[in-house]
Amino acid sequence: MSTPSARPRASLLLLAYLAFVSLGLPDGLLGVGWPSIRGDFGVPTEAVGWVLTAGTLGYLTSSVLAGFTLARIGVGALLAGSTALASLALTGYSVSPVLAVLVGCALVLGLGSGAVDSGLNAYAAGAFGPRHMNWLHAFFGLGVAIGPLIMTGVLSSGLAWRWGYGIVAAAQLVLAAAFVLTVRAWHRDVPAGAGTDAAAGATGQDEPAATDAGPAPIVRVPVRDTLRLPAVWSGTLAFVLYVAIEVSAGLWAFLLLTEGRGLGAALAGGCVSAYWGSLFVGRVVQGLVAERLGAGLVLRVSLAGMAVGAALVAVPGPAALAVLGLVVVGFAAAPVFPLLTLTTAERVGAAHADRAIGLQIGAAGTGAALVPAGLGVLIGNMSVEVLGSALLVLALALVALYEWGARRPRVGPPAPAVPAQPTVEAQTSGPVRPVVDGR
């Protein structure tokens, strides 16, 4: 997908940044809050797997559906409704009397978060270049970095962990109201390549000028053609591996540093924030680097850096070594998710990009839950020191998968075009981009 020449509208860009902050906040809360949550409910360490699995089911369902239905409901309405749903779920966290209720709230939170993540990524892949795409995801890292600080501050003040979720629920509600007020603005500013029906008739600064040959026909791409592309599935697996590393490191780092390396709870909470903060800083810095050096080179260096950082965590030693490894993992991982998302159209073709992004975001949710949950079982039955070895194996597998994919054709085979009668909008606005139907 080519880098857009138009500058994104400042108000929508700001809201997109804040939405990604809100996506990261709950993830940052859980790692620090779980020891208190499990003590409150009287459940073992590995019970976090129920929370993660429920969240993944919701996340996977909504993110995939969002990729396939974005054209029908519009990105503005999707963001408004999904953010409100996430606020409701976090409120449920704060008042849950037993683990079963909290697990149900995790399912609802996944439904809201997955739709926001998929919708914004599909929008941003068409509206933003490498710099803004990295910065957008940097704000997710900022949100996850703030999350441990909120929970650490709440617990250090003698308050229950529930207050941390209540604070974030209130922030999500304010953001939902902002999306409600800007629904029409998102509809008007649908970017080129966003794949929505509205885009087919929209005009904007990043829209190519109409040609003398007249309007191009709408190309309808059957779902089955998207699902046949090997690049769709290799990209999906890459997201599973990447997010498994990112979330596993953030979720279990607190336990590793306290029980495995002997740090105090407050200091360990600060170190977990440093890990997520390195993800934020890395995306800010490498957003500029990616525009200069290209996505391919930055991705290769970043993946290698993740393996190096994981090796530092795996080496038995003082807490400082593990903290250094975590920071290296965070900084190196910074551009991987946004750049893999940004280059989706190059791998699968523009007509398949929305669906592929939806599948990738859904797969990311799977990697964010199943692998960390599995590690929780290993930690509960073995030792928290298994974390470093697991991160290293996942990082090496991701390097191998990326190199394999880099040797394949960069664009998927063209989908069969089924010309349709030009729409009224097409007759007045220039060439029409491919749209996808729901078959």
N, C-alpha and C positions, 0 to 999 in steps of 0.2 A: 504494500500500500504506500503510495507516494506521500511524501511529507507535505502537508497542506501549506499553501502560501499565505492564507489568511490568518490574522491574529485572532485567537478565540476571544469571545466577549468576556470582559473582565469579571462581571458579576457571576456568570455561569462557571467560569474557571475557579473562582473563589469557592463557590458552592461545591464544585467537584472535589477540590482540595479538602474541604471540611467533611465531605461525605467519606473520604478515605481515612481521615482521622477517626471518624466515628466507627468505621469498620475495624480499625485496629484496637480500639479501646477495650472491648470485651476480651480479646485474646490476651492482652497484657494483664488483665485483672486475674485471670484464672490461674496462671502459673504461681503467683504470689499468694493468692487467696485459697488455693486448694488445700494446703495443710490445715488451715482453719476450718474450711468447709467439711473436710472429711472427719475432723474431730467433732464438729458440731453434730453431724449426722451419724457418727459412729460407724463409718465404713472404711474399708482398706484403701491403700494407695491406688491400686489398680481400678477401683470403682470409677475413676475419672474417665475410663473407657466408655462407660454408659453415656456420660455427658457428651463426649466427643463424637460418639457414633450417632447419637440423636441429632446433634447439630449438623453432622455431615449429611444425614438423610434429607434434612430440610434444605441444606445448602445445595446439595447435588440436584435435588428436584427443581428448586426455583431457578438456579443458574442456567440449567439446560433449557427449561421452559422459557426463560427470559430470552435466550438466544434465538429461540424459534418463534417467539410471539412478539418480539419488540416492535415489529412493523405494525402490529394491530392495535397496541394500546398506547404507544408513544413513550419516549424515555422519561418525560417529565412526570406523567402520571405514575409510571413504574417506580420512580425514585421516591415520590411523595408517599405512596401507599406502603412501600417496603420499609422505609425508614420509620414510619409510624408503627408498623408491625414489630420492628426491632425494639422500639421503645417500650412497647407493651410487654414483650418477652423479658426485657431486662428488669422491668418492674416486678414481673413474676419471680425472677431470681431473688430479688431483695426480700420477698415475703414468703418464699417457699418453706413449708414446715418440715418436709422430708425430701430425701434425694429424688424420689419418683416424680415429685412435682417439678423439681429443678430440671430433671431430664426432659420432661415435657416442654418446659420453657426453652430449653436448648434447641429442641426441634423447631419451635416457632421462631427463635432467633436465627436459626439457619435459613429458614424460609425467607425472612426479611433480608438478611445479609447477602445471601446468594444472588438474589435478584438485583440488589444495588450494585454488587460487584460486577456481575455480568453486563448489566445495562450500561454502567459507566465505562467499562472497558471497551465495549462495542462502540460506544459514542466516541471515546477518546482515541481509539485506533484510527478513526477517520478524521477527527478534528485536530489532533495534536501531533507535533513532530517528536523526535527522540527526546529533546530537552524537557518539554512539558509532560511527556509520558513518564519519564523518570521522576520528575518532580511530583507528579500526581501520586505515584506509588511511594515516593518519599514520605508523603503525608500519612500513608498507612503506617510506615515505620515510626513516624512521630506519634501516632495514636497508640501504637503498641508500646512505645517507650514511656508515654505518659501513664498508661494503664498500671504498670507496677508501682509507679510513684504514688498514684491515687490510692491503691490498695495498701501500700506500705505506710502512707500517711494516716490512713483510716485506722489500721491496726496499731500503729505506734501511738495513736491518740487514745487508745483504749476502747475504740468503737468496734462494733461487730463488722464482719466482712460484708454484711448486707448493705451497709452504707455505701460501700464502693460501687456496687451495682446500681443503687438508687441514684447516685450522682450522675452516672453515665446515662441512665434512663432519662433523666431530665434534659440532659444535653441533646440526646437523640430526638426528643419531642420538639425542642426548639428548631432543630434542623429539618424535621418533617414539615413544620409550619412554613419554613422558608421555601421548601420545594413546592408546597401547595400554592404559594404566592407566585411562583415562577413557572408553572406548568406550561403556559403558552409560550414563554420565551424559549424553553427547550424545544418546543415543537417548531418554532420559526427558525431556530438555528441548527436544525439537523444537519450534520456535516456530510460532505461528500464521502462516500464509502461506508456510511453508517448502516446501509442496508435496509432502511425503513421505507415503507410506502410513501411516507411524507416526503422523504428525500427525493423521490422521483419527480415531484413537482415543485420542489423548493428552488429558489434562486438565492445566491449568496456570493460573497467575495471569492470563495474557493471553488465556485462552479465554473466549469469551462464554458466558453461562449458558444452560442448556437452556431451551427454550421449551415452553409448554403444547401447542403444535401437534405436538410430537414431533420425532424426528430428521429432519434434512434428508437427501435422497438424495445419494449420491455422484455427482458429475458427471464423466464421463470425456470428455476432450478429445482428439480425434484430432490427431496430429502435423501433418497436412496443414493443419488450420485455423490452427495457430500460424504455419506458414510462409507462409500467404496474407496475413498482416497487413503492410501497408506500414510501420507503426510499428516492427515487428520489424527490418526491413532498414535503415530510416533510422537507428535507434538503433545497429545493428551498425556501420554506416559511421562514425558519430560516434566510436565506440570505436577504430576503425582510425586515424582522424585524430588523436585525442587522444594515444593511446599512441605513435604515430609521433613526435609532437613531444617528448613526455616522454623517450622512450628515445634518440632521435637527439641531443637536447641533452646528455644525460648521457654517452652513448657517445663522441661526437666532441669534447666540450668540451676534454678533456685535450690532444688533438692541435691544436685551434685555438689554445689558450693557449700551447702550447710552440712549435709550428712556425709558427703564424700571427702570434702577438702577442709572442713572445720571452720568455715566463716560464720560470723554472727548473722542473724536474720536480717537486720537493717542493712548491713554492708552487702550481703548477698542480694537483697532486693535492689540496691543501687547498681550492682554489677549486671543484673538482668536488664535493668533499664539502659545500661551502657551498651549491652548487646543490641537491643532494639534501636537505640540511638545511633549506633554505627550503621545500621541499615538506612536510617533517615539521612545521615550525613553522606553516606556513599551514594545515595540516589541523587542528592543535590549536586554533588561534585561530578559524578559520572554522567549525569544528564548532559553536561557540557562536553565531556570527553567523547561521548558516543556520537555527537553530531560532527566532531572533527575526525575521529578515527574510524567510524563505521561500526555497525552493530556486531558484525561477525568477529572482529578482532577483540572488541570489548567483552563479548560473551565468552570467548575462549580463555582470556586472561582471568575473568571472573570465576569461571568454573574451576580452573586450576587453583585459584586462591581459596575457594571453598574447601577443596581437598586438603590444602596445607593447614588451614585453620582447624579442620576436623582432626587432623593428625595431632595437632598441639593439644586438643582437648583429650584425645585418647591416651597420650603419654602420661603415665603416673607421675605425679609431682606436686609441687605446691599449688595453692589456689591461684596464685598470680599467673601461672602458666595456663591454667584452664580459662581464666578470664581473658588472657591475651588471645587464646585460640577462638573463643566465642566472638570477640570483637573482630578478629580477622574474618571469620565466617560471615558475620553480619555485613561488614564493609564490602567483601568480595561478592556476596549474594545480591547486593543492592540492585544492580541493573538487570538481573537475569529475568525476573518476572515481567517487568515492563517491556524489555526488548523482545522477549519471546512473543509477547502479546502484539507488539507493534509490527513485527515481521510475519504475523500469521498469514496475511494475504499473499505474501511472497511465496509461502510454502504451499498454500492450498488454492490460491486464486481468489480474486475479490468477490466473486459471486457466492463463494462458500465461507467467507471469512466470519460473518456473524454467527453462523452455526458452529463453526470450529471454535470460536472464542467461547461460546456458551458451553461447549463440551469441555474445553480446557479449564474454564473456571469451575465447572462441576467436578472435574477430576482433581483440581487443586483442593477442593473441599474434602474429597476422599483421602488424598494424601495427608491433609491436615488433621484427620481424625484417626484413621485406621492405623497408620504407622506409629504415631505417638501413643495411641492406646496399646498397641502391641508392645512397644517399649516399656510402657507402664507395667505390663504383666512380667516382662523380663526383669525389670528393676525390682518389682515386688518379690520375685522368686530367686533372684540372684544378687545383684548389687547395682547401685546407681552408677558404678564405673563403666557399665556396659554402654553407656550413652555415647562416649567418644568413639568406640569401635563401630557402633551402628552408624553414626554420622559419617565416618570415613568410608564405609562400604557404600552408603547411599550416594555420597559425593563422587566416588569413582564410577559408579554405575551411570550417573548423570553425564559425566564427561564422555564416557563411551557412547552413550545414546546420542549425544549431540554430534559427536564426530561422525557417527554412522549416518545421521540425518543430513549432515552438511555435504555428504558425498552424493546425495540423491538429487534429482531435478528440483529446482527451487519453487516451481509452480506446478500445481496439480493439473491433470489433463482437463482440457476445457469441457465444461458441462454442456450437454445438448441444449441448444437454444430453441425455444418454442415461441415464435413471434406472436405477439398479441396486438390487437388494435391499439394505436397510440391513444393515450388518455388525453383529456382536455388539457391537463397541466402540461403534458409533454408537447402539445402543439404550441405552447407559449413560452417554454422555459429552456429550450436547448436539449442536448443529449440526455437521455434518461439512463441512470445507472441500473445495474441488475438488481432485481428484487427477488425474494424467494417466496415460494408458496408453502403451504403447510402440509403437503402430502407426505 
